[in-house]
């Protein structure tokens, strides 16, 4: 794309910049969401809640499955 193309695309520059920023934010959010250390911390908290009687066994099993799925998906992405 030459100078003319760049000039024609100039009005779209703010939109392209915004799209880039949004992609960066989504990538960082996904990195944190699938971070194995974060998932392990949540699993520990979940076990503590079960032991404290805050949740029942069925809730624990459902949430544990969700966290383990997240952990598995996160390790497949890297």
PyMOL Python script that loads the backbone (N, CA, C, O; Angstrom):
from pymol import cmd

cmd.read_pdbstr("""\
ATOM      1  N   UNK A   1       0.843  -1.163   0.000  1.00  0.00           N
ATOM      2  CA  UNK A   1       0.000   0.000   0.000  1.00  0.00           C
ATOM      3  C   UNK A   1       0.890   1.229   0.000  1.00  0.00           C
ATOM      4  O   UNK A   1       1.739   1.403   0.874  1.00  0.00           O
ATOM      5  N   UNK A   2       0.689   2.041  -0.955  1.00  0.00           N
ATOM      6  CA  UNK A   2       1.532   3.211  -1.085  1.00  0.00           C
ATOM      7  C   UNK A   2       1.023   4.398  -0.286  1.00  0.00           C
ATOM      8  O   UNK A   2       0.152   4.269   0.575  1.00  0.00           O
ATOM      9  N   UNK A   3       1.579   5.537  -0.589  1.00  0.00           N
ATOM     10  CA  UNK A   3       1.228   6.763   0.109  1.00  0.00           C
ATOM     11  C   UNK A   3      -0.249   7.094  -0.076  1.00  0.00           C
ATOM     12  O   UNK A   3      -0.915   7.502   0.875  1.00  0.00           O
ATOM     13  N   UNK A   4      -0.762   6.924  -1.282  1.00  0.00           N
ATOM     14  CA  UNK A   4      -2.167   7.213  -1.558  1.00  0.00           C
ATOM     15  C   UNK A   4      -3.073   6.299  -0.717  1.00  0.00           C
ATOM     16  O   UNK A   4      -4.064   6.748  -0.141  1.00  0.00           O
ATOM     17  N   UNK A   5      -2.721   5.044  -0.662  1.00  0.00           N
ATOM     18  CA  UNK A   5      -3.508   4.110   0.147  1.00  0.00           C
ATOM     19  C   UNK A   5      -3.496   4.481   1.613  1.00  0.00           C
ATOM     20  O   UNK A   5      -4.523   4.413   2.287  1.00  0.00           O
ATOM     21  N   UNK A   6      -2.336   4.874   2.106  1.00  0.00           N
ATOM     22  CA  UNK A   6      -2.233   5.294   3.504  1.00  0.00           C
ATOM     23  C   UNK A   6      -3.087   6.529   3.766  1.00  0.00           C
ATOM     24  O   UNK A   6      -3.743   6.627   4.804  1.00  0.00           O
ATOM     25  N   UNK A   7      -3.079   7.459   2.839  1.00  0.00           N
ATOM     26  CA  UNK A   7      -3.898   8.672   2.998  1.00  0.00           C
ATOM     27  C   UNK A   7      -5.384   8.336   2.993  1.00  0.00           C
ATOM     28  O   UNK A   7      -6.159   8.913   3.756  1.00  0.00           O
ATOM     29  N   UNK A   8      -5.775   7.408   2.138  1.00  0.00           N
ATOM     30  CA  UNK A   8      -7.184   7.021   2.080  1.00  0.00           C
ATOM     31  C   UNK A   8      -7.621   6.279   3.350  1.00  0.00           C
ATOM     32  O   UNK A   8      -8.779   6.375   3.757  1.00  0.00           O
ATOM     33  N   UNK A   9      -6.716   5.556   3.960  1.00  0.00           N
ATOM     34  CA  UNK A   9      -7.035   4.796   5.168  1.00  0.00           C
ATOM     35  C   UNK A   9      -6.891   5.625   6.445  1.00  0.00           C
ATOM     36  O   UNK A   9      -7.255   5.159   7.524  1.00  0.00           O
ATOM     37  N   UNK A  10      -6.370   6.835   6.339  1.00  0.00           N
ATOM     38  CA  UNK A  10      -6.142   7.674   7.514  1.00  0.00           C
ATOM     39  C   UNK A  10      -7.395   7.906   8.356  1.00  0.00           C
ATOM     40  O   UNK A  10      -7.303   7.865   9.582  1.00  0.00           O
ATOM     41  N   UNK A  11      -8.555   8.146   7.757  1.00  0.00           N
ATOM     42  CA  UNK A  11      -9.751   8.336   8.604  1.00  0.00           C
ATOM     43  C   UNK A  11     -10.093   7.095   9.450  1.00  0.00           C
ATOM     44  O   UNK A  11     -10.749   7.222  10.485  1.00  0.00           O
ATOM     45  N   UNK A  12      -9.665   5.929   9.031  1.00  0.00           N
ATOM     46  CA  UNK A  12      -9.967   4.703   9.779  1.00  0.00           C
ATOM     47  C   UNK A  12      -8.933   4.420  10.869  1.00  0.00           C
ATOM     48  O   UNK A  12      -9.077   3.444  11.606  1.00  0.00           O
ATOM     49  N   UNK A  13      -7.902   5.244  10.986  1.00  0.00           N
ATOM     50  CA  UNK A  13      -6.836   4.997  11.956  1.00  0.00           C
ATOM     51  C   UNK A  13      -7.349   4.882  13.394  1.00  0.00           C
ATOM     52  O   UNK A  13      -6.929   3.965  14.100  1.00  0.00           O
ATOM     53  N   UNK A  14      -8.232   5.761  13.858  1.00  0.00           N
ATOM     54  CA  UNK A  14      -8.730   5.607  15.233  1.00  0.00           C
ATOM     55  C   UNK A  14      -9.459   4.271  15.437  1.00  0.00           C
ATOM     56  O   UNK A  14      -9.337   3.652  16.494  1.00  0.00           O
ATOM     57  N   UNK A  15     -10.196   3.840  14.451  1.00  0.00           N
ATOM     58  CA  UNK A  15     -10.903   2.572  14.547  1.00  0.00           C
ATOM     59  C   UNK A  15      -9.926   1.399  14.599  1.00  0.00           C
ATOM     60  O   UNK A  15     -10.108   0.467  15.382  1.00  0.00           O
ATOM     61  N   UNK A  16      -8.899   1.449  13.770  1.00  0.00           N
ATOM     62  CA  UNK A  16      -7.887   0.387  13.784  1.00  0.00           C
ATOM     63  C   UNK A  16      -7.151   0.358  15.113  1.00  0.00           C
ATOM     64  O   UNK A  16      -6.856  -0.713  15.642  1.00  0.00           O
ATOM     65  N   UNK A  17      -6.856   1.528  15.649  1.00  0.00           N
ATOM     66  CA  UNK A  17      -6.177   1.603  16.943  1.00  0.00           C
ATOM     67  C   UNK A  17      -7.045   1.049  18.063  1.00  0.00           C
ATOM     68  O   UNK A  17      -6.559   0.335  18.940  1.00  0.00           O
ATOM     69  N   UNK A  18      -8.319   1.378  18.031  1.00  0.00           N
ATOM     70  CA  UNK A  18      -9.247   0.870  19.036  1.00  0.00           C
ATOM     71  C   UNK A  18      -9.361  -0.647  18.940  1.00  0.00           C
ATOM     72  O   UNK A  18      -9.385  -1.334  19.961  1.00  0.00           O
ATOM     73  N   UNK A  19      -9.430  -1.169  17.732  1.00  0.00           N
ATOM     74  CA  UNK A  19      -9.516  -2.621  17.535  1.00  0.00           C
ATOM     75  C   UNK A  19      -8.256  -3.302  18.082  1.00  0.00           C
ATOM     76  O   UNK A  19      -8.345  -4.363  18.700  1.00  0.00           O
ATOM     77  N   UNK A  20      -7.097  -2.703  17.859  1.00  0.00           N
ATOM     78  CA  UNK A  20      -5.850  -3.272  18.361  1.00  0.00           C
ATOM     79  C   UNK A  20      -5.856  -3.309  19.896  1.00  0.00           C
ATOM     80  O   UNK A  20      -5.472  -4.311  20.500  1.00  0.00           O
ATOM     81  N   UNK A  21      -6.295  -2.213  20.515  1.00  0.00           N
ATOM     82  CA  UNK A  21      -6.340  -2.146  21.977  1.00  0.00           C
ATOM     83  C   UNK A  21      -7.301  -3.202  22.514  1.00  0.00           C
ATOM     84  O   UNK A  21      -6.988  -3.882  23.491  1.00  0.00           O
ATOM     85  N   UNK A  22      -8.452  -3.344  21.894  1.00  0.00           N
ATOM     86  CA  UNK A  22      -9.419  -4.352  22.335  1.00  0.00           C
ATOM     87  C   UNK A  22      -8.846  -5.759  22.225  1.00  0.00           C
ATOM     88  O   UNK A  22      -9.057  -6.584  23.114  1.00  0.00           O
ATOM     89  N   UNK A  23      -8.123  -6.042  21.142  1.00  0.00           N
ATOM     90  CA  UNK A  23      -7.494  -7.362  20.999  1.00  0.00           C
ATOM     91  C   UNK A  23      -6.484  -7.607  22.117  1.00  0.00           C
ATOM     92  O   UNK A  23      -6.404  -8.711  22.655  1.00  0.00           O
ATOM     93  N   UNK A  24      -5.712  -6.574  22.466  1.00  0.00           N
ATOM     94  CA  UNK A  24      -4.720  -6.717  23.535  1.00  0.00           C
ATOM     95  C   UNK A  24      -5.397  -6.977  24.876  1.00  0.00           C
ATOM     96  O   UNK A  24      -4.928  -7.803  25.659  1.00  0.00           O
ATOM     97  N   UNK A  25      -6.490  -6.279  25.142  1.00  0.00           N
ATOM     98  CA  UNK A  25      -7.213  -6.455  26.400  1.00  0.00           C
ATOM     99  C   UNK A  25      -7.796  -7.862  26.485  1.00  0.00           C
ATOM    100  O   UNK A  25      -7.703  -8.511  27.527  1.00  0.00           O
ATOM    101  N   UNK A  26      -8.393  -8.333  25.398  1.00  0.00           N
ATOM    102  CA  UNK A  26      -8.973  -9.679  25.382  1.00  0.00           C
ATOM    103  C   UNK A  26      -7.884 -10.730  25.580  1.00  0.00           C
ATOM    104  O   UNK A  26      -8.084 -11.680  26.336  1.00  0.00           O
ATOM    105  N   UNK A  27      -6.751 -10.581  24.924  1.00  0.00           N
ATOM    106  CA  UNK A  27      -5.656 -11.540  25.072  1.00  0.00           C
ATOM    107  C   UNK A  27      -5.156 -11.596  26.514  1.00  0.00           C
ATOM    108  O   UNK A  27      -4.897 -12.680  27.037  1.00  0.00           O
ATOM    109  N   UNK A  28      -5.020 -10.445  27.156  1.00  0.00           N
ATOM    110  CA  UNK A  28      -4.553 -10.411  28.546  1.00  0.00           C
ATOM    111  C   UNK A  28      -5.600 -11.016  29.482  1.00  0.00           C
ATOM    112  O   UNK A  28      -5.255 -11.751  30.407  1.00  0.00           O
ATOM    113  N   UNK A  29      -6.866 -10.712  29.247  1.00  0.00           N
ATOM    114  CA  UNK A  29      -7.929 -11.282  30.080  1.00  0.00           C
ATOM    115  C   UNK A  29      -7.952 -12.801  29.955  1.00  0.00           C
ATOM    116  O   UNK A  29      -8.102 -13.501  30.956  1.00  0.00           O
ATOM    117  N   UNK A  30      -7.807 -13.310  28.747  1.00  0.00           N
ATOM    118  CA  UNK A  30      -7.776 -14.757  28.549  1.00  0.00           C
ATOM    119  C   UNK A  30      -6.545 -15.377  29.205  1.00  0.00           C
ATOM    120  O   UNK A  30      -6.626 -16.463  29.780  1.00  0.00           O
ATOM    121  N   UNK A  31      -5.417 -14.696  29.121  1.00  0.00           N
ATOM    122  CA  UNK A  31      -4.200 -15.216  29.749  1.00  0.00           C
ATOM    123  C   UNK A  31      -4.393 -15.349  31.260  1.00  0.00           C
ATOM    124  O   UNK A  31      -4.011 -16.356  31.855  1.00  0.00           O
ATOM    125  N   UNK A  32      -4.984 -14.333  31.870  1.00  0.00           N
ATOM    126  CA  UNK A  32      -5.217 -14.373  33.309  1.00  0.00           C
ATOM    127  C   UNK A  32      -6.286 -15.404  33.668  1.00  0.00           C
ATOM    128  O   UNK A  32      -6.164 -16.094  34.681  1.00  0.00           O
ATOM    129  N   UNK A  33      -7.326 -15.515  32.853  1.00  0.00           N
ATOM    130  CA  UNK A  33      -8.426 -16.447  33.127  1.00  0.00           C
ATOM    131  C   UNK A  33      -7.946 -17.893  33.086  1.00  0.00           C
ATOM    132  O   UNK A  33      -8.364 -18.709  33.906  1.00  0.00           O
ATOM    133  N   UNK A  34      -7.074 -18.212  32.139  1.00  0.00           N
ATOM    134  CA  UNK A  34      -6.599 -19.585  31.975  1.00  0.00           C
ATOM    135  C   UNK A  34      -5.276 -19.858  32.691  1.00  0.00           C
ATOM    136  O   UNK A  34      -4.732 -20.956  32.573  1.00  0.00           O
ATOM    137  N   UNK A  35      -4.753 -18.886  33.426  1.00  0.00           N
ATOM    138  CA  UNK A  35      -3.493 -19.051  34.137  1.00  0.00           C
ATOM    139  C   UNK A  35      -3.608 -20.199  35.143  1.00  0.00           C
ATOM    140  O   UNK A  35      -4.466 -20.154  36.024  1.00  0.00           O
ATOM    141  N   UNK A  36      -2.759 -21.224  35.026  1.00  0.00           N
ATOM    142  CA  UNK A  36      -2.857 -22.374  35.934  1.00  0.00           C
ATOM    143  C   UNK A  36      -2.781 -21.990  37.413  1.00  0.00           C
ATOM    144  O   UNK A  36      -3.480 -22.586  38.232  1.00  0.00           O
ATOM    145  N   UNK A  37      -1.965 -21.030  37.765  1.00  0.00           N
ATOM    146  CA  UNK A  37      -1.856 -20.617  39.171  1.00  0.00           C
ATOM    147  C   UNK A  37      -3.178 -20.052  39.674  1.00  0.00           C
ATOM    148  O   UNK A  37      -3.584 -20.328  40.803  1.00  0.00           O
ATOM    149  N   UNK A  38      -3.848 -19.266  38.845  1.00  0.00           N
ATOM    150  CA  UNK A  38      -5.140 -18.692  39.233  1.00  0.00           C
ATOM    151  C   UNK A  38      -6.187 -19.782  39.386  1.00  0.00           C
ATOM    152  O   UNK A  38      -6.992 -19.742  40.316  1.00  0.00           O
ATOM    153  N   UNK A  39      -6.184 -20.748  38.492  1.00  0.00           N
ATOM    154  CA  UNK A  39      -7.155 -21.844  38.577  1.00  0.00           C
ATOM    155  C   UNK A  39      -6.895 -22.674  39.832  1.00  0.00           C
ATOM    156  O   UNK A  39      -7.841 -23.078  40.508  1.00  0.00           O
ATOM    157  N   UNK A  40      -5.633 -22.932  40.150  1.00  0.00           N
ATOM    158  CA  UNK A  40      -5.301 -23.692  41.358  1.00  0.00           C
ATOM    159  C   UNK A  40      -5.741 -22.946  42.620  1.00  0.00           C
ATOM    160  O   UNK A  40      -6.218 -23.562  43.574  1.00  0.00           O
ATOM    161  N   UNK A  41      -5.581 -21.620  42.623  1.00  0.00           N
ATOM    162  CA  UNK A  41      -6.046 -20.826  43.767  1.00  0.00           C
ATOM    163  C   UNK A  41      -7.562 -20.946  43.923  1.00  0.00           C
ATOM    164  O   UNK A  41      -8.071 -21.087  45.035  1.00  0.00           O
ATOM    165  N   UNK A  42      -8.271 -20.890  42.802  1.00  0.00           N
ATOM    166  CA  UNK A  42      -9.727 -21.012  42.866  1.00  0.00           C
ATOM    167  C   UNK A  42     -10.151 -22.405  43.320  1.00  0.00           C
ATOM    168  O   UNK A  42     -11.131 -22.547  44.051  1.00  0.00           O
ATOM    169  N   UNK A  43      -9.419 -23.433  42.893  1.00  0.00           N
ATOM    170  CA  UNK A  43      -9.715 -24.789  43.355  1.00  0.00           C
ATOM    171  C   UNK A  43      -9.511 -24.903  44.868  1.00  0.00           C
ATOM    172  O   UNK A  43     -10.305 -25.542  45.559  1.00  0.00           O
ATOM    173  N   UNK A  44      -8.463 -24.290  45.370  1.00  0.00           N
ATOM    174  CA  UNK A  44      -8.207 -24.312  46.823  1.00  0.00           C
ATOM    175  C   UNK A  44      -9.319 -23.606  47.581  1.00  0.00           C
ATOM    176  O   UNK A  44      -9.796 -24.105  48.600  1.00  0.00           O
ATOM    177  N   UNK A  45      -9.731 -22.442  47.085  1.00  0.00           N
ATOM    178  CA  UNK A  45     -10.824 -21.706  47.727  1.00  0.00           C
ATOM    179  C   UNK A  45     -12.118 -22.506  47.699  1.00  0.00           C
ATOM    180  O   UNK A  45     -12.895 -22.498  48.655  1.00  0.00           O
ATOM    181  N   UNK A  46     -12.333 -23.193  46.591  1.00  0.00           N
ATOM    182  CA  UNK A  46     -13.536 -24.011  46.456  1.00  0.00           C
ATOM    183  C   UNK A  46     -13.535 -25.139  47.488  1.00  0.00           C
ATOM    184  O   UNK A  46     -14.560 -25.409  48.115  1.00  0.00           O
ATOM    185  N   UNK A  47     -12.388 -25.798  47.665  1.00  0.00           N
ATOM    186  CA  UNK A  47     -12.281 -26.861  48.663  1.00  0.00           C
ATOM    187  C   UNK A  47     -12.498 -26.303  50.072  1.00  0.00           C
ATOM    188  O   UNK A  47     -13.141 -26.946  50.901  1.00  0.00           O
ATOM    189  N   UNK A  48     -11.973 -25.127  50.340  1.00  0.00           N
ATOM    190  CA  UNK A  48     -12.169 -24.498  51.647  1.00  0.00           C
ATOM    191  C   UNK A  48     -13.647 -24.212  51.897  1.00  0.00           C
ATOM    192  O   UNK A  48     -14.142 -24.410  53.007  1.00  0.00           O
ATOM    193  N   UNK A  49     -14.348 -23.747  50.867  1.00  0.00           N
ATOM    194  CA  UNK A  49     -15.782 -23.464  51.003  1.00  0.00           C
ATOM    195  C   UNK A  49     -16.565 -24.737  51.288  1.00  0.00           C
ATOM    196  O   UNK A  49     -17.513 -24.723  52.073  1.00  0.00           O
ATOM    197  N   UNK A  50     -16.172 -25.838  50.652  1.00  0.00           N
ATOM    198  CA  UNK A  50     -16.837 -27.118  50.902  1.00  0.00           C
ATOM    199  C   UNK A  50     -16.602 -27.562  52.345  1.00  0.00           C
ATOM    200  O   UNK A  50     -17.536 -27.967  53.037  1.00  0.00           O
ATOM    201  N   UNK A  51     -15.366 -27.483  52.785  1.00  0.00           N
ATOM    202  CA  UNK A  51     -15.033 -27.887  54.155  1.00  0.00           C
ATOM    203  C   UNK A  51     -15.725 -27.006  55.199  1.00  0.00           C
ATOM    204  O   UNK A  51     -16.071 -27.475  56.283  1.00  0.00           O
ATOM    205  N   UNK A  52     -15.922 -25.741  54.869  1.00  0.00           N
ATOM    206  CA  UNK A  52     -16.581 -24.823  55.798  1.00  0.00           C
ATOM    207  C   UNK A  52     -18.104 -24.969  55.767  1.00  0.00           C
ATOM    208  O   UNK A  52     -18.804 -24.362  56.577  1.00  0.00           O
ATOM    209  N   UNK A  53     -18.607 -25.765  54.843  1.00  0.00           N
ATOM    210  CA  UNK A  53     -20.045 -25.968  54.754  1.00  0.00           C
ATOM    211  C   UNK A  53     -20.787 -24.875  54.008  1.00  0.00           C
ATOM    212  O   UNK A  53     -22.014 -24.801  54.073  1.00  0.00           O
ATOM    213  N   UNK A  54     -20.054 -24.027  53.300  1.00  0.00           N
ATOM    214  CA  UNK A  54     -20.685 -22.935  52.553  1.00  0.00           C
ATOM    215  C   UNK A  54     -21.373 -23.431  51.287  1.00  0.00           C
ATOM    216  O   UNK A  54     -22.336 -22.823  50.820  1.00  0.00           O
ATOM    217  N   UNK A  55     -20.879 -24.533  50.734  1.00  0.00           N
ATOM    218  CA  UNK A  55     -21.475 -25.113  49.535  1.00  0.00           C
ATOM    219  C   UNK A  55     -21.663 -26.610  49.749  1.00  0.00           C
ATOM    220  O   UNK A  55     -21.005 -27.222  50.590  1.00  0.00           O
ATOM    221  N   UNK A  56     -22.575 -27.185  48.971  1.00  0.00           N
ATOM    222  CA  UNK A  56     -22.788 -28.627  49.096  1.00  0.00           C
ATOM    223  C   UNK A  56     -21.908 -29.382  48.091  1.00  0.00           C
ATOM    224  O   UNK A  56     -21.233 -28.778  47.258  1.00  0.00           O
ATOM    225  N   UNK A  57     -21.933 -30.688  48.191  1.00  0.00           N
ATOM    226  CA  UNK A  57     -21.082 -31.548  47.355  1.00  0.00           C
ATOM    227  C   UNK A  57     -21.398 -31.387  45.863  1.00  0.00           C
ATOM    228  O   UNK A  57     -20.487 -31.375  45.034  1.00  0.00           O
ATOM    229  N   UNK A  58     -22.682 -31.266  45.522  1.00  0.00           N
ATOM    230  CA  UNK A  58     -23.073 -31.128  44.111  1.00  0.00           C
ATOM    231  C   UNK A  58     -22.528 -29.829  43.519  1.00  0.00           C
ATOM    232  O   UNK A  58     -22.030 -29.810  42.393  1.00  0.00           O
ATOM    233  N   UNK A  59     -22.627 -28.753  44.284  1.00  0.00           N
ATOM    234  CA  UNK A  59     -22.094 -27.463  43.824  1.00  0.00           C
ATOM    235  C   UNK A  59     -20.584 -27.549  43.674  1.00  0.00           C
ATOM    236  O   UNK A  59     -20.017 -27.062  42.696  1.00  0.00           O
ATOM    237  N   UNK A  60     -19.943 -28.170  44.649  1.00  0.00           N
ATOM    238  CA  UNK A  60     -18.494 -28.345  44.583  1.00  0.00           C
ATOM    239  C   UNK A  60     -18.105 -29.107  43.324  1.00  0.00           C
ATOM    240  O   UNK A  60     -17.206 -28.690  42.594  1.00  0.00           O
ATOM    241  N   UNK A  61     -18.782 -30.227  43.068  1.00  0.00           N
ATOM    242  CA  UNK A  61     -18.446 -31.050  41.898  1.00  0.00           C
ATOM    243  C   UNK A  61     -18.624 -30.277  40.598  1.00  0.00           C
ATOM    244  O   UNK A  61     -17.781 -30.356  39.703  1.00  0.00           O
ATOM    245  N   UNK A  62     -19.725 -29.525  40.492  1.00  0.00           N
ATOM    246  CA  UNK A  62     -19.981 -28.755  39.272  1.00  0.00           C
ATOM    247  C   UNK A  62     -18.907 -27.688  39.061  1.00  0.00           C
ATOM    248  O   UNK A  62     -18.356 -27.559  37.968  1.00  0.00           O
ATOM    249  N   UNK A  63     -18.619 -26.932  40.109  1.00  0.00           N
ATOM    250  CA  UNK A  63     -17.633 -25.863  39.977  1.00  0.00           C
ATOM    251  C   UNK A  63     -16.225 -26.415  39.781  1.00  0.00           C
ATOM    252  O   UNK A  63     -15.419 -25.830  39.058  1.00  0.00           O
ATOM    253  N   UNK A  64     -15.935 -27.534  40.422  1.00  0.00           N
ATOM    254  CA  UNK A  64     -14.623 -28.152  40.244  1.00  0.00           C
ATOM    255  C   UNK A  64     -14.449 -28.601  38.788  1.00  0.00           C
ATOM    256  O   UNK A  64     -13.381 -28.417  38.204  1.00  0.00           O
ATOM    257  N   UNK A  65     -15.496 -29.189  38.207  1.00  0.00           N
ATOM    258  CA  UNK A  65     -15.428 -29.604  36.801  1.00  0.00           C
ATOM    259  C   UNK A  65     -15.171 -28.410  35.879  1.00  0.00           C
ATOM    260  O   UNK A  65     -14.380 -28.497  34.939  1.00  0.00           O
ATOM    261  N   UNK A  66     -15.851 -27.295  36.163  1.00  0.00           N
ATOM    262  CA  UNK A  66     -15.652 -26.089  35.358  1.00  0.00           C
ATOM    263  C   UNK A  66     -14.204 -25.597  35.457  1.00  0.00           C
ATOM    264  O   UNK A  66     -13.597 -25.229  34.451  1.00  0.00           O
ATOM    265  N   UNK A  67     -13.664 -25.594  36.669  1.00  0.00           N
ATOM    266  CA  UNK A  67     -12.290 -25.135  36.855  1.00  0.00           C
ATOM    267  C   UNK A  67     -11.292 -26.082  36.198  1.00  0.00           C
ATOM    268  O   UNK A  67     -10.313 -25.631  35.603  1.00  0.00           O
ATOM    269  N   UNK A  68     -11.527 -27.378  36.297  1.00  0.00           N
ATOM    270  CA  UNK A  68     -10.623 -28.338  35.663  1.00  0.00           C
ATOM    271  C   UNK A  68     -10.688 -28.233  34.143  1.00  0.00           C
ATOM    272  O   UNK A  68      -9.672 -28.394  33.466  1.00  0.00           O
ATOM    273  N   UNK A  69     -11.872 -27.966  33.605  1.00  0.00           N
ATOM    274  CA  UNK A  69     -11.994 -27.737  32.161  1.00  0.00           C
ATOM    275  C   UNK A  69     -11.202 -26.503  31.743  1.00  0.00           C
ATOM    276  O   UNK A  69     -10.525 -26.503  30.715  1.00  0.00           O
ATOM    277  N   UNK A  70     -11.297 -25.450  32.558  1.00  0.00           N
ATOM    278  CA  UNK A  70     -10.540 -24.223  32.293  1.00  0.00           C
ATOM    279  C   UNK A  70      -9.049 -24.495  32.322  1.00  0.00           C
ATOM    280  O   UNK A  70      -8.304 -24.008  31.471  1.00  0.00           O
ATOM    281  N   UNK A  71      -8.616 -25.273  33.302  1.00  0.00           N
ATOM    282  CA  UNK A  71      -7.193 -25.610  33.427  1.00  0.00           C
ATOM    283  C   UNK A  71      -6.729 -26.395  32.213  1.00  0.00           C
ATOM    284  O   UNK A  71      -5.662 -26.127  31.661  1.00  0.00           O
ATOM    285  N   UNK A  72      -7.533 -27.365  31.798  1.00  0.00           N
ATOM    286  CA  UNK A  72      -7.177 -28.177  30.632  1.00  0.00           C
ATOM    287  C   UNK A  72      -7.127 -27.342  29.361  1.00  0.00           C
ATOM    288  O   UNK A  72      -6.209 -27.486  28.553  1.00  0.00           O
ATOM    289  N   UNK A  73      -8.106 -26.477  29.187  1.00  0.00           N
ATOM    290  CA  UNK A  73      -8.133 -25.629  27.995  1.00  0.00           C
ATOM    291  C   UNK A  73      -6.929 -24.676  27.992  1.00  0.00           C
ATOM    292  O   UNK A  73      -6.323 -24.429  26.949  1.00  0.00           O
ATOM    293  N   UNK A  74      -6.599 -24.154  29.162  1.00  0.00           N
ATOM    294  CA  UNK A  74      -5.463 -23.243  29.249  1.00  0.00           C
ATOM    295  C   UNK A  74      -4.153 -23.904  28.921  1.00  0.00           C
ATOM    296  O   UNK A  74      -3.286 -23.279  28.310  1.00  0.00           O
ATOM    297  N   UNK A  75      -3.982 -25.158  29.310  1.00  0.00           N
ATOM    298  CA  UNK A  75      -2.720 -25.851  29.003  1.00  0.00           C
ATOM    299  C   UNK A  75      -2.658 -26.236  27.536  1.00  0.00           C
ATOM    300  O   UNK A  75      -1.568 -26.368  26.979  1.00  0.00           O
ATOM    301  N   UNK A  76      -3.811 -26.420  26.897  1.00  0.00           N
ATOM    302  CA  UNK A  76      -3.810 -26.739  25.454  1.00  0.00           C
ATOM    303  C   UNK A  76      -3.481 -25.516  24.619  1.00  0.00           C
ATOM    304  O   UNK A  76      -2.937 -25.648  23.523  1.00  0.00           O
ATOM    305  N   UNK A  77      -3.806 -24.305  25.125  1.00  0.00           N
ATOM    306  CA  UNK A  77      -3.563 -23.072  24.367  1.00  0.00           C
ATOM    307  C   UNK A  77      -2.098 -22.702  24.330  1.00  0.00           C
ATOM    308  O   UNK A  77      -1.656 -22.042  23.389  1.00  0.00           O
ATOM    309  N   UNK A  78      -1.337 -23.105  25.318  1.00  0.00           N
ATOM    310  CA  UNK A  78       0.073 -22.697  25.368  1.00  0.00           C
ATOM    311  C   UNK A  78       0.959 -23.637  24.630  1.00  0.00           C
ATOM    312  O   UNK A  78       2.172 -23.431  24.579  1.00  0.00           O
TER     313      UNK A  78
END
""", "prot")
cmd.dss("prot")
cmd.show_as("cartoon", "prot")
cmd.util.cbc("prot")
cmd.orient("prot")
